[in-house]
């Protein structure tokens, strides 16, 4: 992954690693804000899934980028094209389809140059491309927010200047959306899709400038305006009785440009909320209609539609969201003649977790929690074949994969891609340490929707800062200075932060540094060869110095680092 930026440091060029980081941070941001965005979703249909659709679209983009990195060392052009192509293939809903087109518009320009001026041009191209893809553009929507982002950085500048001005312009435009679109004004909310775009641009600012955008002023997007009082709506507000088409139809389409032009006309006559994005022979089609069959038939006349998803807005509304129905449809598509597994081994479980763990103790702990485990031994990291075999061994239709190691991200992405080719739905959560995997597993609930489970597990992992203690094998230079063989190294988030002589003293110093930024729970994972008094000493240190912080200790067994620390 790209290195962490130092204070007051910013990127000069948007390289491939920065694109990769942006994808990951955008996904994290949308994961954190998904429920709030769902709650304010009233346009074009108050179905409460805009945040989820944006998250799933961003997840598809991130996975495509990770797959490219797993196969090679891509340049910026390859990374941004993978990002855009992944979003196109995985676009969900009206908002996700528009986000895919925004990313596609940016990719065309960023493939030519990586500086701030090219980023400004990319945002302008993205706005124009998205507006062109919508049959009947409406102001007060994500299109307005995208246009304001492009206008805000029209003068060019450094990467950070352009990204920050785009973000500021988008925020300002978002706050104005209730006055532009009547349904938003009546509900007292800003546009949900626009709120998602602000989150994506905020992730870009953080990527190129190493800092979270300034939250000064009103917090956009997750707010219901009630005079001077702001609160998140508990559920999508009603649209004052406004009725619309009964079905949402989405499909990928292989077709020539001329055929797609005719298709737009046919679908526009059938319904509304028409968005057609893509190019070069592959398109993503989204429309709301009363006659779903006619919409699909129009696609057949234009080319070859596949991955067809039809959602009835009214049916099962009291018991299931559109994303749940899409999930059921996907599972039905995967069912084979011998049941959902299609492999003669009997019916697959609905969902499983596959976790990579260091040490026998953690393997047992995760297995007790229902996970299928893969051991990672010092100097012998698992290969993608090992992870794929574990996914198969889990024998489930849906699998959450926890690599628990930064170095395994590419390997895990490759294994996930191979498993998807076999019809298994796999979500890769980018856990970088075993304590993040434990945090994710702690909130895993197999009975809730897959998307919600993945979002909750991702959020839990992302909220867990991690550290590790190791013993230096030789004299070397580190980010904390020169260490000698036998020194104790305290690594925080992968970087050497403390060099000491004593394991306990070094661990206390690392804990104090981590808790100086806050925390509610400390997780300690100790190996078999760790001194037996270390964990009790650290637990007492936390009790004495941090009254509101709880601690929990796990034993990793043999083959694990001396000490792993997690702070949530």
C-alpha positions in Angstrom: 0.0 0.0 0.0 1.1 3.6 -0.4 3.1 4.9 2.5 1.4 7.1 5.2 1.8 10.8 4.6 3.6 12.9 7.2 2.0 16.0 8.6 2.0 18.9 6.0 3.0 16.4 3.3 1.0 16.0 0.2 1.2 13.9 -3.0 2.5 15.6 -6.1 1.1 13.0 -8.5 -1.8 10.5 -8.3 0.2 7.3 -8.8 -1.3 3.8 -8.9 -0.8 3.2 -5.1 -2.7 6.4 -4.4 -5.6 5.2 -6.6 -5.5 2.0 -4.7 -5.6 3.9 -1.4 -8.4 6.2 -2.6 -10.5 3.2 -3.5 -10.0 1.7 0.0 -10.7 4.9 1.8 -13.8 5.7 -0.3 -15.1 2.2 0.5 -14.4 2.8 4.2 -16.1 6.2 4.2 -19.2 4.8 2.5 -19.2 1.9 4.9 -19.2 4.3 7.8 -22.0 6.5 6.3 -24.0 3.9 4.6 -26.9 3.7 7.1 -27.1 7.5 7.3 -27.3 7.8 3.5 -29.9 5.1 3.4 -31.9 7.0 5.9 -32.2 10.2 3.8 -32.9 8.4 0.5 -36.1 9.9 -0.8 -35.3 10.5 -4.5 -35.9 9.2 -7.1 -37.5 6.4 -5.0 -37.7 6.3 -1.2 -36.5 2.8 -0.9 -33.7 3.4 1.6 -30.8 1.8 -0.2 -28.7 4.5 -1.8 -26.0 4.2 0.8 -25.9 0.4 0.4 -25.8 0.7 -3.4 -23.0 3.2 -3.4 -21.0 1.0 -1.0 -21.5 -2.1 -3.1 -20.4 -0.1 -6.3 -17.3 1.2 -4.5 -16.6 -2.3 -3.2 -16.6 -3.6 -6.8 -14.2 -0.9 -7.9 -11.9 -1.6 -5.0 -11.9 -5.3 -5.7 -11.1 -4.7 -9.4 -8.1 -2.5 -8.4 -6.9 -5.2 -5.9 -7.1 -7.8 -8.6 -4.9 -5.8 -10.9 -2.3 -5.3 -8.1 -2.4 -9.0 -7.4 -1.5 -9.8 -11.0 1.1 -7.1 -11.6 2.5 -3.7 -10.7 0.1 -1.4 -12.5 0.7 2.2 -13.5 -1.9 4.9 -12.9 -3.7 4.4 -16.1 -4.2 0.7 -15.4 -5.3 1.3 -11.9 -7.9 4.0 -12.7 -9.2 1.9 -15.6 -9.6 -1.0 -13.3 -11.4 1.2 -10.8 -13.9 2.4 -13.4 -14.4 -1.0 -15.0 -15.0 -2.6 -11.6 -17.6 0.0 -10.7 -19.3 -0.4 -14.1 -19.6 -4.2 -13.6 -20.8 -3.9 -10.0 -22.9 -0.8 -10.2 -26.1 -1.0 -8.1 -29.1 1.3 -8.3 -29.5 4.7 -9.7 -26.8 6.2 -7.5 -24.2 3.4 -8.1 -24.7 3.6 -11.8 -24.0 7.4 -11.8 -21.0 6.9 -9.6 -19.7 4.3 -12.1 -20.0 6.9 -14.9 -18.3 9.5 -12.8 -15.3 7.2 -12.2 -15.3 6.3 -15.9 -15.1 10.0 -16.9 -12.3 10.6 -14.5 -10.3 7.5 -15.6 -10.2 8.7 -19.2 -8.3 11.9 -18.2 -6.2 10.5 -15.3 -4.9 7.9 -17.7 -3.2 10.8 -19.6 -1.7 12.6 -16.6 -1.4 12.4 -12.8 -1.0 16.0 -11.6 -3.5 18.5 -10.2 -4.4 20.0 -13.5 -5.3 16.6 -14.9 -7.4 15.9 -11.8 -9.3 19.1 -12.3 -9.9 18.1 -16.0 -10.9 14.6 -14.8 -13.6 16.0 -12.5 -15.0 18.2 -15.2 -15.1 15.2 -17.6 -16.7 13.1 -15.0 -19.5 15.6 -14.4 -20.2 16.0 -18.1 -20.2 12.2 -18.7 -22.6 11.5 -15.8 -25.0 14.3 -16.9 -24.9 12.9 -20.5 -25.7 9.4 -19.2 -28.9 10.5 -17.4 -31.9 10.7 -19.8 -33.5 13.7 -17.9 -31.0 15.4 -15.6 -32.6 16.9 -12.5 -31.0 19.7 -10.4 -30.6 19.1 -6.7 -29.2 15.6 -7.2 -25.7 14.1 -7.4 -25.4 15.6 -10.8 -25.6 19.1 -9.3 -23.0 18.1 -6.6 -20.7 16.7 -9.3 -20.9 19.9 -11.4 -20.1 22.0 -8.3 -17.1 19.9 -7.5 -15.8 20.4 -11.1 -16.5 24.1 -11.0 -14.7 24.5 -7.7 -11.4 23.3 -9.0 -11.6 24.6 -12.6 -8.4 26.7 -12.2 -6.2 23.7 -11.5 -3.4 23.7 -9.0 -1.7 21.0 -6.9 -3.4 17.7 -6.3 -4.4 18.7 -2.8 -5.6 22.1 -3.8 -7.8 20.6 -6.6 -9.2 17.8 -4.4 -9.9 20.2 -1.5 -11.6 22.8 -3.7 -13.7 20.0 -5.4 -14.7 18.7 -2.0 -15.6 22.2 -0.7 -17.6 22.9 -3.8 -19.5 19.6 -3.5 -20.3 20.2 0.2 -21.7 23.6 -0.5 -23.8 22.3 -3.4 -25.1 19.4 -1.3 -26.3 21.8 1.4 -28.3 23.7 -1.2 -30.1 20.6 -2.7 -33.2 20.8 -0.5 -34.0 24.2 -2.1 -33.5 22.8 -5.6 -35.6 19.6 -5.4 -39.0 19.8 -3.9 -39.1 16.3 -2.5 -35.9 16.9 -0.6 -37.3 20.2 0.8 -40.5 18.5 2.0 -38.5 15.7 3.6 -36.0 18.1 5.1 -33.0 16.2 3.8 -30.1 16.7 1.4 -29.6 14.4 -1.7 -28.5 11.0 -0.7 -26.4 10.3 -3.8 -24.8 13.7 -3.4 -23.9 12.9 0.2 -22.2 9.7 -1.1 -20.2 11.7 -3.6 -19.0 14.1 -0.9 -17.8 11.1 1.0 -15.8 9.8 -2.0 -14.2 13.2 -2.6 -13.4 13.4 1.1 -11.5 10.1 0.8 -9.6 11.7 -2.2 -8.6 14.7 -0.1 -7.4 12.4 2.7 -5.4 10.3 0.2 -3.5 13.1 -1.5 -3.1 15.3 1.6 -2.9 12.9 4.5 -5.7 14.6 6.4 -9.4 14.3 6.8 -11.2 17.2 5.2 -12.1 20.1 7.5 -15.6 19.4 9.0 -16.2 23.1 9.8 -19.7 24.2 9.2 -22.7 21.9 8.9 -22.1 18.3 8.5 -23.5 17.5 5.1 -25.7 14.7 4.1 -26.8 12.7 7.1 -28.9 15.5 8.4 -32.5 16.3 8.6 -33.0 20.0 8.8 -35.4 21.0 11.6 -34.7 24.7 12.2 -31.4 24.7 14.0 -31.8 21.1 15.1 -30.3 18.3 13.0 -30.9 14.6 13.4 -30.7 11.5 11.3 -34.1 10.2 10.2 -35.0 6.8 11.6 -36.3 5.7 8.2 -36.7 7.0 4.7 -39.3 9.8 4.8 -42.4 9.3 2.6 -42.7 11.1 -0.7 -46.0 12.7 0.1 -47.9 10.1 -1.9 -46.0 10.5 -5.1 -46.2 7.3 -7.1 -43.7 6.0 -9.7 -43.0 2.9 -11.8 -43.3 -0.5 -10.1 -40.0 -2.0 -11.1 -36.3 -1.2 -11.1 -34.5 -3.0 -13.9 -30.7 -3.2 -14.1 -28.5 -5.2 -16.5 -25.2 -5.3 -18.1 -25.4 -5.1 -21.9 -22.9 -6.0 -24.7 -23.9 -3.8 -27.6 -22.7 -1.3 -30.2 -23.0 2.5 -29.7 -25.7 2.9 -32.4 -27.9 0.1 -30.8 -27.5 1.8 -27.4 -28.7 5.1 -28.8 -31.9 3.4 -30.0 -32.2 1.6 -26.7 -32.2 4.8 -24.8 -35.2 6.0 -26.8 -37.1 2.8 -26.2 -36.5 2.8 -22.4 -37.2 6.5 -22.0 -40.6 5.9 -23.5 -41.2 3.0 -21.0 -40.3 4.6 -17.7 -38.1 7.1 -15.9 -34.8 7.3 -13.9 -33.0 6.1 -17.0 -29.2 5.9 -16.7 -27.1 4.2 -19.3 -23.3 4.2 -18.6 -20.3 2.6 -20.2 -18.8 2.4 -23.6 -16.5 0.3 -25.8 -19.1 -2.3 -26.2 -20.1 -2.8 -22.5 -22.9 -0.8 -20.8 -24.7 -0.8 -17.5 -28.4 0.0 -18.0 -30.7 1.2 -15.2 -34.4 2.2 -15.5 -37.6 2.3 -13.5 -40.6 0.9 -15.4 -44.0 -0.7 -15.0 -43.3 -3.3 -17.7 -40.1 -5.0 -16.6 -40.4 -7.6 -19.4 -40.5 -4.8 -22.1 -37.3 -3.2 -20.6 -35.4 -6.5 -20.8 -36.8 -7.2 -24.3 -35.5 -3.8 -25.4 -32.0 -4.9 -24.2 -32.3 -8.1 -26.1 -33.0 -6.2 -29.3 -30.0 -3.9 -28.7 -27.5 -6.6 -27.9 -26.8 -9.3 -25.2 -28.0 -8.4 -21.7 -26.8 -10.4 -18.7 -26.7 -10.1 -14.9 -30.3 -9.0 -15.1 -31.8 -7.7 -11.8 -35.4 -6.8 -11.4 -36.7 -5.3 -8.2 -40.4 -4.8 -7.4 -40.6 -1.6 -5.4 -43.9 -2.5 -3.7 -43.8 -6.3 -3.2 -42.3 -7.5 0.1 -41.6 -3.8 1.0 -42.6 -4.5 4.6 -40.2 -7.4 5.0 -37.3 -6.9 2.6 -35.3 -4.1 1.0 -34.4 -4.2 -2.8 -30.9 -5.2 -1.9 -32.2 -8.2 0.0 -34.3 -9.3 -3.0 -31.3 -8.9 -5.3 -29.3 -11.0 -2.9 -31.9 -13.8 -3.1 -32.0 -13.6 -6.8 -28.2 -13.9 -7.0 -28.3 -16.9 -4.8 -31.0 -18.5 -7.0 -28.8 -17.9 -10.0 -26.0 -19.8 -8.3 -28.2 -22.8 -7.5 -27.3 -25.9 -9.6 -29.1 -29.2 -10.3 -27.8 -30.8 -7.1 -28.8 -27.9 -4.9 -27.1 -24.5 -4.3 -23.7 -26.1 -4.1 -23.9 -27.8 -7.4 -21.0 -30.0 -6.5 -22.7 -33.0 -5.1 -21.6 -32.3 -1.5 -25.0 -31.3 -0.3 -26.5 -27.9 0.3 -24.0 -25.2 1.0 -24.2 -23.1 4.2 -25.5 -19.6 3.7 -22.4 -17.9 4.9 -18.9 -18.5 6.3 -15.9 -16.6 7.4 -12.3 -17.6 6.4 -9.6 -16.1 8.5 -5.8 -16.2 8.3 -4.3 -16.5 11.8 -0.8 -16.8 13.4 -0.7 -19.4 16.1 -2.7 -22.4 17.1 -4.5 -20.6 19.9 -6.0 -18.0 17.6 -7.0 -20.7 15.2 -8.9 -22.5 17.9 -10.5 -19.2 19.0 -11.7 -18.3 15.5 -12.9 -21.9 14.9 -15.0 -21.7 18.0 -16.5 -18.5 16.6 -17.4 -20.5 13.4 -14.6 -19.4 11.1 -12.6 -21.6 8.8 -8.9 -20.9 9.5 -5.7 -20.8 7.6 -2.4 -20.9 9.5 0.2 -18.3 8.7 3.6 -19.4 9.9 6.8 -17.2 10.1 8.4 -17.1 6.7 5.6 -19.3 5.3 2.6 -17.1 4.4 -0.3 -18.9 2.7 -0.6 -18.8 -1.1 -3.7 -18.0 -3.0 -4.2 -21.8 -3.5 -4.3 -22.2 0.3 -6.9 -19.5 0.7 -9.0 -20.8 -2.2 -9.0 -24.3 -0.7 -10.1 -22.8 2.6 -13.0 -21.0 0.9 -14.0 -24.2 -0.8 -13.7 -26.1 2.5 -16.0 -23.6 4.1 -18.7 -24.8 1.7 -20.9 -21.7 1.8 -22.6 -19.6 -0.8 -21.2 -16.4 0.8 -17.8 -16.1 2.3 -16.1 -13.2 4.2 -12.4 -13.4 3.8 -10.1 -11.9 6.5 -6.4 -11.9 5.5 -5.3 -10.3 8.8 -1.9 -9.3 7.2 -1.0 -6.3 5.0 1.3 -8.6 3.0 -1.5 -11.0 2.1 -3.8 -8.4 0.5 -2.8 -9.3 -3.1 -2.9 -13.0 -2.4 -6.3 -12.8 -0.8 -7.6 -10.7 -3.7 -6.4 -13.3 -6.2 -8.0 -16.1 -4.2 -11.3 -14.2 -3.9 -11.4 -13.6 -7.6 -10.8 -17.3 -8.4 -13.6 -18.2 -5.9 -16.0 -15.8 -7.5 -15.3 -17.5 -10.9 -16.6 -20.7 -9.2 -19.9 -19.0 -8.3 -19.1 -18.2 -4.6 -19.9 -14.7 -3.4 -16.8 -13.4 -1.6 -16.2 -10.2 0.3 -12.6 -9.4 1.1 -12.3 -7.2 4.2 -8.8 -5.7 4.2 -7.8 -6.6 7.8 -4.1 -5.9 8.4 -3.6 -7.7 11.7 -5.1 -10.5 13.6 -6.6 -8.1 16.2 -8.6 -6.5 13.4 -9.8 -9.9 12.3 -10.9 -10.7 15.9 -12.8 -7.4 16.0 -14.5 -8.2 12.7 -15.4 -11.7 13.8 -16.9 -10.4 17.1 -19.6 -8.5 15.2 -20.3 -11.2 12.6 -23.9 -12.1 12.4 -24.7 -14.8 9.8 -28.4 -14.2 10.0 -28.4 -10.6 8.7 -28.1 -9.6 5.1 -24.7 -10.3 3.6 -24.1 -6.6 2.7 -24.9 -5.4 6.2 -22.7 -8.1 7.8 -19.8 -7.1 5.6 -20.3 -3.4 6.4 -20.4 -4.1 10.1 -17.3 -6.3 10.1 -15.4 -3.8 7.9 -16.3 -0.9 10.3 -15.2 -3.0 13.3 -11.9 -3.8 11.7 -11.3 -0.3 10.6 -12.0 1.1 14.1 -9.3 -1.1 15.5 -5.7 0.3 15.7 -3.1 -2.4 15.9 0.5 -2.8 17.2 3.0 -5.7 17.5 6.1 -6.4 19.5 9.0 -8.2 17.9 12.6 -8.9 18.7 15.2 -7.5 16.3 17.3 -10.3 14.7 20.1 -7.9 13.5 21.3 -4.4 13.6 19.3 -2.2 11.2 17.9 1.2 10.5 14.2 1.8 11.4 11.8 4.7 11.4 12.5 5.1 15.1 16.3 5.0 14.8 19.0 2.3 14.8 18.2 -1.0 16.5 20.6 -3.7 17.6 20.1 -7.4 17.5 18.0 -8.4 20.5 16.3 -5.1 20.9 12.5 -5.1 21.4 10.7 -3.3 18.6 7.2 -1.8 19.1 5.5 -1.5 15.7 2.3 0.6 15.5 0.3 0.3 12.3 3.3 -1.5 10.7 6.0 1.1 11.5 8.6 0.8 14.2 7.6 3.5 16.8 9.5 2.3 19.9 12.9 0.6 20.4 13.5 -0.8 23.9 15.5 -3.4 25.8 12.7 -4.8 27.9 9.5 -6.4 26.6 7.2 -5.2 29.3 8.5 -1.6 29.3 8.3 -1.4 25.5 4.8 -2.8 25.6 3.7 -0.2 28.1 5.2 2.6 26.0 3.4 1.3 22.9 0.1 1.1 24.8 0.4 4.6 26.2 1.1 6.0 22.7 -1.9 4.2 21.3 -4.3 5.2 24.1 -3.2 8.8 23.9 -5.5 9.0 20.8 -8.4 7.5 22.8 -9.9 4.0 23.0 -12.5 2.0 24.9 -11.1 -1.6 24.6 -7.6 -3.0 24.5 -7.1 -6.5 23.1 -3.9 -8.3 24.0 -2.8 -11.5 22.1 0.1 -13.3 23.7 2.2 -16.1 22.3 3.3 -19.3 24.2 6.9 -18.0 24.6 5.8 -14.6 26.0 6.7 -14.2 29.7 3.6 -15.2 31.7 3.5 -12.0 33.7 3.3 -9.7 30.7 -0.4 -9.8 30.0 -1.4 -9.3 33.7 1.1 -6.4 34.0 -0.4 -4.6 31.0 -3.9 -5.2 32.2 -3.1 -3.6 35.5 -1.3 -0.7 33.7 -4.5 0.0 31.7 -6.7 -0.2 34.8 -4.5 2.2 36.7 -4.0 4.8 34.0 -7.2 4.5 31.9 -10.2 4.0 34.1 -12.8 3.9 31.2 -10.8 1.4 29.1 -11.5 -2.4 29.3 -9.0 -5.1 28.4 -9.3 -8.6 27.1 -6.5 -11.2 26.6 -6.2 -14.1 24.2 -3.5 -16.7 23.8 -2.2 -17.2 20.3 -0.3 -20.3 21.0 3.0 -21.3 19.3 4.2 -19.6 16.1 2.8 -16.1 16.8 4.6 -12.8 17.5 5.3 -12.2 21.2 2.5 -9.7 21.6 -0.3 -8.2 19.4 -2.2 -5.2 20.7 -5.5 -3.9 19.4 -7.2 -0.6 20.5 -10.8 0.1 19.7 
